Amino acid sequence: MRRLAAVALAAASVVVLAGCGSDPLADQYRDGSGKNYIAGDGTISEIAPADRGEPIAFAGESIEGEQVSSADYAGEVLIVNFWYAGCAPCRAEAPDLQAVSEEFAGAGASVLGVNVRDQAPTAASFESDYGITYPSIVDANDGAVQLAFAGDVPPNAVPTTLVLDAEGRVAARILGQLNRSNLQTIVNDVLDEGA
């Protein structure tokens, strides 16, 4: 009986102590930051062509109400950026993504946004404020696009930017706010694979 009580007490202690661990969102709430997201740290993961998974297939509705799918970008390098309007790093990187979109337009690479929280009017206001001309899918209602990328290289933070090769496979991931120069280098490297 004593042995059973000791085991039960030990198990209860483990459960109680597990609750003492650090939870970043709970810490933000206690600090009063109002941030409500976990940002990435800018970590870049590049995947060699031989190690890439299967092509990612996805579809959704753009902010403008048009259907967008991975098939629309077949044969292109695609930069997929997961964002939402209230995300400070998303606002900070928006001009860089627009510049990259303009730089690679007609050169075999495109940018596509995936808004993970906002409805179309809020996302459209963001696009207008930041001069964004590339399309974005509104994924807030069902998360279908996020789910399509939930395999080996998921978008674990907001923002996350994924670079897909011409076959639609994830070639690189940037967790957190991107650096324009780094993104340009990655895109050029992936474009060079097809040359």
N, C-alpha and C positions, 0 to 999 in steps of 0.2 A: 504494500500500500504506500509506504514511504517512497519507494522507488518510483511508482507511478506519479505521485505528487511532485517529486523532483523533476521528472521528465516534463510534466505539464508546466511547471514553473519555468523551466528552461525554455520551452517553446514559446510561452507567453513573453518572456524577456526578449527573445529574438524578434518577435512581432513588434513589440514596443520600441526596441532600439532601431529597427528598420525604419520606423516612422521619424526617427531623429535625423535621418540623412538629409542632404541638401537637395531641395527642389528649386531649380532656377526660377520657375514661374511664381512659386510661393514666395521666394525671396524678393522678387520684384514687387509683389503685392504688399509685403510687409514694409518695403522701402518706399512705397508710394510712387514708384516711377511711372505707372500707367502704361508701360511699354507693351505688355501682353504678347510678346513673342520672344523666341530664342533665335538670335542672329548667329549665323555662321562666322567663322574667324578668317575667312578668305582662303581656306585650304583648297589647293588645286590638286585634283586627282586626274592623271592622264592614263589612258588605257591603250596599250599597243594593239594594232589591228588584229593580230592573231588571238588576243585575249578578250575581244569584245563579244558581248552577248548577241542575242537575236535583235533584228530590227524592231523598233518600237512603233506600234500602230496606235494611233489615237485620233479622236475627232471631237469637235465641240462647236459651239456657236460663238462667233466673235462679238465684240462690244457693239458692233454695227448690226448684228442680227444675221450675219452670213455664216454659212457652214464652212468650217476649216478642218482639214484633216492632214495627217502625215503624207497621204498620197499627193497632196498639192505641192509638196517639196521633194518629190522623188528625184534622185540624182543630184541634189544640192546638199551642201553642208548647211545644217540648220542650228541656229543658236536659240535655245528655248530658255526663257527667263521667267521664273516663278516669282510673283510679286503681288502686292496689294497697296492701295493708296496711302494707308496710315503707317506704312513701314518706312522709318527714317532712312535706312540704307537703300531702300528701293528708290526713294526720291533722290538721294545723292548720286546713284548710279544711272538714273534715267538719261541725263545728257550724254553719258558715255555710250550707252546702248544705242541711242539715236545716231550718234556719230559713227559707230561701227556699222549700223544698218545702212547708212548713206555710203560709207566707204566701200562696202562689199556688194552694194546693189549692182546687179548685172555682172558680177565677178564670180558667181557660183555659190554664194552664201547669203542666207536671209536670217532675219531675226523674227521670232514669234514670242509674244508674251503670253503667260498663263496667269490670270488673276485668280488668286486662291480664296479671296474673302468678299470682294465687293460685287454689288450688282452693276449692271451696265451703266446707269447714269453716273455713279460715283467714279467708275473706271474711265468713262469718257471725259469727265471733268479733269481727271489726272492727266490724261493724254493731251487735252487742250492746254492745260497749265504748263506742261513740260515739252510741248511741241513734238509729241511722239507721232510718227507717221506709220510705223510698222503695226500689223494687227496684233490683237490680244484675244485670247479665248477667255470667256467668263466661266470659271470652273467651280464657283462657290457653291452651287446648288447640289451637285452630285459628286464632285471630285474625280470624275472619270479620267481626266487627263493625268492628274496626280497618280491615280491608281495604275495607269498604263506604265508609268515610270517607276513603280514601286519595287522593281526587281533588284539587280545587283548594285545599281548606282542610283539610289532614290534621292529626290530633292528633300533632304532632311532639315533644312532651315529655310527661312525667308529673309532675303532673297537667295535663290540658288539659280545658277546658270549652267545648263548642260549644252555641250556641243555634240551634235550628231554628225556622223560621217555621211558620205553620199549614199550609203546603203541604209541609212536610218538607224545605225547602231550608236550607242553612247561612246564617244571618244574621249570626253573630258567632263569634269564637274568642278565648278567653283562654288564652294559653300560660303555664303555671305556676300558682302559688297565686293563687286569685281573691280579689278584694275584694268583700265582700257588697254594699256600696252600688253599686258599678259593675255587678255582675250584676243587681241589682234594676232599675237604670235601663235596662239593655239589654233585659231581659225586658219591662218596661213599654212601652218604645218599640216592640218587635216586636208586643206585644199591640195597641197603638194602631193599627198598620198595618191590622188587620182591622176596626177600629171604623168 
